[in-house]
Amino acid sequence: MAVSSLATLLCLGSAGIMAWQGRTVLAWTGLLPLAIIAGGALFTVRGYVVTSDSLLVHRLCWATRLPFAGLESVRFEPDAMRGSIRTFGNGGLFSFAGYFRNQSLGPYRAFVTDPQQTVVLRYADRIVVVSPSPPEEFVRDLSRAASARRGN
């Protein structure tokens, strides 16, 4: 939260300074920090909803659907993103969203707002990391819904 607030203030400040200078090139360049803020906000993770057949990750304008098909396990693993390298995506402006890699998980996709409270979803062909609150309750609810979907 603090990093996002500071980055937003820096982007707004630099855009304002460039626009205030009055030079055409600087004024147009000032739009870049605003575009960074808008892009980060657009892809922010706003919450998670467990449905009967999938997990919905709510973004600002849409939801990403993660179906239960192929889901092998759901575990609360605090700090699962530790030591990660971003391969593509947003690395912390309003959320951590995109593709990452670390030694313990390998390549994975993240939809995370709190990297200390992470839940790891292991599929047959991929790994997804989310950060619901409270994580233990989320694991229980998601495991229950996925088991009901499989008929267990």
N, C-alpha and C positions, 0 to 999 in steps of 0.2 A: 504494500500500500504506500509506504513512504517513498519507495523508488518510483512508482508510477506518478505520485504527486510531484516529486522533484522533476522528473523527466517532462511532465506536462508543463510545469512552470518554466522550465528552460526552453522548451519549444515555443510556448506562447511569447516569452520574453524575446527570444531571438527573432521570431516573426514580427513582433512589434517594432523592434529596433530596425530591422531591415525595411519595413514599410515606412517608418518615421524618417529614414534617410532621404526618401523622396526620389531616389534614382530608380529608373524603370527596371533595370536588371536586378537590383537588390530587392525591390518590391515584389517582383515575380519569384525570386528565390525564396522570399519569405513565406511563400505558399507551401514549400516543402515541409517545414516543421509542422504546419497545420495538417498536411496530408498524413504525416506520421502519427499524429494524435488520432485523426479520424480512422486510420487503418487499424491502429491498436484497439480503439474503442469498438470498432465493428466486429472484430474477432474475439472480443472478451468473452469469458465464460460467465454466464449469469446464474447457472444452477443446473441441477440434474433431476430428472423425473424417471422413476421406474414404472414401466407399463407392463402389460401382461406378456409381451414378447420382445421387449427391447429396453435399452437405456437411452433416454433422450438427453443430450447435452444442449442446453439452451444458450444461444448466442444473442447478440443484440437484435438481429433481424430474422433469425432462423434457428432451427434446431438440427443438430447432427444426430442421426439414429445409429445406435450400436446394437444390432440384433443379438439375441441370446444364442442363436445358431453357432455352434463351434466354441462356445464359451466353456472352458475347462475348469477355471478356478477364479475366485474373487478373494483377495486377501488385503487386509490393512497392513501396509508396509511403510511405516514412517520414514521420511527422507529417501524414498526410492529414487528420486531424481538426483541425489548427491553424485557429484562428479560427472554430470551429463554434459554432452556437447550438443548444441543445437545444429541439426543438419538442414532444417528448413522450417521457418515459422517465427513466431513471436517469442522472444526470450525474456519476457517479464513486464512489458508495458501493459498494464491492466490484467494480464494473465500470462501463463505459459501455454501456448497453443501451437501445435505443429509436430514436427518430427525431431526426435532426439535420439541419443545413443549414450549408453554408459557401460561399464564393465560388468555390472551385475545383471542388468536386464537385456543388454544388446540393443538393437534398434527398437524403438517404440514410438507410439503417438501419444501426445499429452493434451489434456484438457484440464488444466490445473490453475487454481487461484492461490493455494497455500501449499508450497512444496514440502512442508514438514508434515502434513496430514494426508499422505497419499494412499490411495487404494489401487492395487494392481489387478487388472483384468487380463488373464491369460487365455488366449484363444488358441486354437489348433495352429493357426497360421500367422498370428500377430500378438502384440502386447499393447495394451492401452492403459494409461495412467490418468486417474481423476483425483479430485480432492474434495469430496463431500464433507459436510459437517452435520452431525457427528459421524465419523468414519465407521465406527463399530456397528452402529445401527444401520447404516447404509449397506454394509457387507451382509448383515443378516437379511435385510429386505431384498436385496438383489439376489442373494443365494436362494432365498425362498421362492422368488418369482421365476428364476431360471430353472429351478428344480420342478416347479409346477408346470412349466412349459414343456419340459422333457417328460413329464408324467411320472416322476419319481416320488 
